[in-house]
Amino acid sequence: MIVNYIESGWEIITQRSHGLLAAQICAYWRKSDQGRFWVDTLVATAEHDDIYNEFENQDLLNKQGGPVNFKMTGFKKEYGTRLMQMAETKSAWVALMISRHIQFVHGEDPKALAFIAELKKREKVWMKALSVSADEVDSAYELLEFCDAFSLLICQLAIQPQQRKMDISTGPDGIMYTVFAKSDQVLVVDPWPFELDEFKISYESRTVSQLHFKNVGEFRKKTFDMPPVLKELIVSKA
């Protein structure tokens, strides 16, 4: 989960809400570059962080009883196995995208090396089944990663004030895209990679005023007893 410390307490955005926001961004990518397995790419973008389910996971609190931000978590084989099983039973293309994401996030983690080695073997099977090239897979994953990075900037409240530009990520075309906040509700992306000149995106968050919790059960109840707040933004061409 994504945890922001704000004036009113902990702002919580679930991994799945962040993933859905990434898929919304992906959905507006220019049609000429959407690729063969477009719907599967959208699904993979929405589900790329489903490895973490705040209703099921137990590692939600730190030693001080505060919520654990996603950056404080590491690779766990049981989570990776579950995520890949869900992906592979969806489609081989989704499995390829999720496999690449695990490699991107955990590629330097010694605990993940054996798991990633097995994923690379499985990738050959999936690519042969789909008759796709490594370049096709790379390009599609680079789009997923761009959308993931953009969503994370938004959800972490990381976009700079006073219209200061910041890098989002490199897109599948090898171009580095930037973003700045034209206002509290309008984000400007440059250069412009999307089909429409402007579109609306949204995600949900929950804010909990209590700062420390006795256990995961208390944190989970307090969090999900709070009504979700819809955050809406407009992404616009410069």
C-alpha positions in Angstrom: 0.0 0.0 0.0 1.0 3.6 -0.5 1.1 5.6 2.7 1.3 9.4 2.9 1.6 11.3 6.2 -0.7 14.3 5.9 -2.1 16.8 8.3 -5.1 14.8 9.1 -3.3 11.5 9.6 -2.3 8.6 7.4 -3.6 8.7 3.8 -3.8 5.1 2.5 -4.0 4.2 -1.2 -4.2 0.4 -1.8 -1.9 -1.2 -4.4 -5.0 -2.2 -6.4 -6.3 1.4 -6.6 -2.8 2.5 -7.7 -2.8 -0.2 -10.4 -6.2 0.8 -11.6 -5.0 4.4 -12.0 -2.0 3.1 -14.0 -4.4 1.3 -16.3 -6.5 4.5 -16.7 -3.4 6.3 -17.9 -2.5 3.4 -20.2 -6.0 3.4 -21.8 -5.4 6.8 -23.3 -2.1 6.0 -25.0 -2.1 6.9 -28.7 -3.8 4.2 -30.7 -1.1 3.9 -33.3 1.3 2.5 -30.7 -1.0 0.3 -28.7 0.4 -3.0 -29.9 -1.2 -6.4 -30.7 -2.3 -7.6 -27.2 -3.8 -4.3 -26.2 -6.6 -5.4 -23.9 -4.2 -7.9 -22.2 -1.7 -5.1 -21.7 -4.4 -2.9 -20.0 -5.4 -5.8 -17.8 -1.7 -6.5 -16.8 -1.3 -2.8 -16.0 -4.3 -2.8 -13.8 -3.2 -6.0 -12.0 0.6 -5.5 -11.9 0.5 -4.8 -8.1 -2.1 -7.4 -7.2 0.7 -9.2 -5.4 -0.2 -7.1 -2.4 -3.8 -7.4 -1.0 -4.3 -5.3 2.1 -7.2 -7.5 3.1 -5.0 -10.6 3.1 -1.5 -9.5 3.8 -0.2 -9.4 7.4 2.9 -7.2 7.0 0.9 -4.0 7.2 2.5 -2.4 10.3 6.0 -1.5 11.3 7.5 -2.1 14.8 6.1 1.3 16.0 2.6 0.3 15.0 2.4 2.6 12.0 1.4 1.5 8.5 4.1 0.1 6.2 4.6 2.0 2.9 5.2 -0.2 -0.1 8.9 0.9 -0.3 9.5 -0.8 3.0 8.5 -4.2 1.7 10.6 -6.8 0.0 10.3 -9.9 -2.2 8.3 -12.8 -0.8 8.2 -16.0 -2.9 4.7 -16.9 -1.8 3.4 -13.6 -3.0 5.2 -13.8 -6.3 4.0 -17.4 -6.9 0.4 -16.4 -6.2 0.6 -13.4 -8.5 2.2 -15.4 -11.4 -0.4 -18.1 -11.0 -3.2 -15.5 -11.4 -1.4 -13.9 -14.3 -0.8 -17.1 -16.2 -4.3 -18.3 -15.9 -5.4 -15.0 -17.4 -3.2 -15.1 -20.5 0.4 -15.8 -21.5 0.7 -12.1 -22.4 -0.4 -11.0 -19.0 2.1 -13.5 -17.5 4.8 -11.9 -19.6 4.0 -8.4 -18.4 3.8 -9.4 -14.7 7.0 -11.5 -15.0 8.8 -8.4 -16.4 7.4 -6.3 -13.6 8.7 -8.7 -10.9 12.1 -8.6 -12.5 12.0 -4.8 -12.7 11.1 -4.4 -9.0 13.0 -7.2 -7.5 15.9 -7.9 -9.9 18.6 -6.8 -7.4 17.1 -8.7 -4.5 19.1 -11.9 -3.7 16.0 -13.5 -2.3 14.3 -13.2 -5.7 17.2 -14.4 -8.0 16.1 -18.1 -8.2 12.5 -17.1 -8.7 13.4 -14.7 -11.5 15.6 -17.4 -13.2 12.5 -19.6 -13.4 10.4 -16.8 -14.7 12.9 -16.2 -17.5 12.6 -19.9 -18.5 8.8 -19.7 -18.5 9.0 -16.5 -20.6 10.4 -18.5 -23.5 7.4 -20.8 -23.4 4.9 -17.9 -23.3 6.6 -16.1 -26.1 6.7 -19.2 -28.3 3.0 -19.8 -27.7 2.2 -16.2 -28.8 4.8 -16.0 -31.6 6.0 -12.7 -30.2 9.5 -11.2 -30.2 11.5 -9.9 -27.3 11.2 -6.4 -28.7 7.4 -6.6 -28.6 7.4 -7.7 -25.0 10.0 -5.0 -24.1 8.0 -2.3 -25.7 4.7 -3.3 -24.0 6.4 -3.6 -20.6 8.0 -0.2 -21.0 4.5 1.3 -21.5 3.3 -0.5 -18.3 6.3 0.8 -16.4 5.7 4.3 -17.6 2.1 4.2 -16.4 3.1 2.6 -13.1 5.7 5.4 -12.6 3.1 8.1 -13.4 0.5 6.6 -11.1 3.1 6.4 -8.3 4.0 10.0 -8.6 0.4 11.0 -8.3 -0.5 8.6 -5.4 2.6 9.6 -3.4 1.8 13.3 -3.8 5.3 13.6 -5.3 4.5 16.0 -8.2 6.3 19.3 -7.5 4.5 22.6 -6.8 5.0 25.9 -8.7 4.8 24.2 -12.1 8.3 22.6 -11.7 8.8 19.9 -14.3 9.8 16.5 -13.2 10.6 13.3 -15.1 7.9 10.6 -15.2 9.8 7.8 -17.0 11.0 6.7 -20.4 8.1 5.5 -22.7 8.1 2.6 -25.1 9.4 5.0 -27.8 12.6 5.7 -25.7 11.5 9.3 -25.0 11.7 10.7 -21.5 8.3 12.3 -20.5 7.9 15.1 -18.0 5.0 16.3 -16.0 4.1 19.5 -14.1 1.1 20.6 -12.1 -0.6 23.5 -13.9 -3.0 23.7 -11.0 -4.2 21.4 -8.1 -6.4 19.5 -10.6 -4.5 19.7 -13.9 -1.3 17.9 -14.8 0.5 18.7 -18.0 2.6 16.0 -19.8 5.3 16.9 -22.3 5.8 15.7 -25.0 2.3 14.4 -25.4 1.9 10.6 -26.0 -1.9 10.2 -25.6 -4.7 9.9 -28.1 -6.9 12.7 -26.7 -5.7 16.2 -25.9 -7.1 16.0 -22.4 -8.7 13.3 -20.2 -9.7 12.7 -16.6 -8.3 10.1 -14.2 -9.1 9.1 -10.7 -8.1 7.0 -7.7 -9.4 6.3 -4.2 -7.8 7.0 -0.9 -8.7 6.6 2.8 -7.5 8.7 5.6 -7.1 7.4 9.2 -6.4 9.9 12.0 -5.1 7.3 14.4 -1.3 7.1 14.1 -0.5 3.9 15.9 -2.3 0.5 16.0 -2.2 -2.5 18.3 -2.2 -5.0 15.6 -2.9 -5.6 11.9 -6.6 -6.4 12.6 -7.2 -3.0 14.2 -5.4 -1.2 11.4 -7.3 -3.0 8.8 -10.7 -2.4 10.4 -10.0 1.3 11.1 -8.8 1.8 7.5 -11.6 0.0 5.7 -14.3 1.4 8.0 -13.4 4.8 6.5 -15.3 5.7 3.4 -13.1 6.0 0.2 -12.4 9.5 -1.1 -12.4 9.9 -4.9 -9.5 12.0 -6.1 -9.9 13.3 -9.7 -7.3 14.9 -11.9 -7.2 16.1 -15.5 -4.2 15.2 -17.7 -3.7 17.8 -20.4 -1.5 18.6 -23.4 0.9 21.5 -23.0 
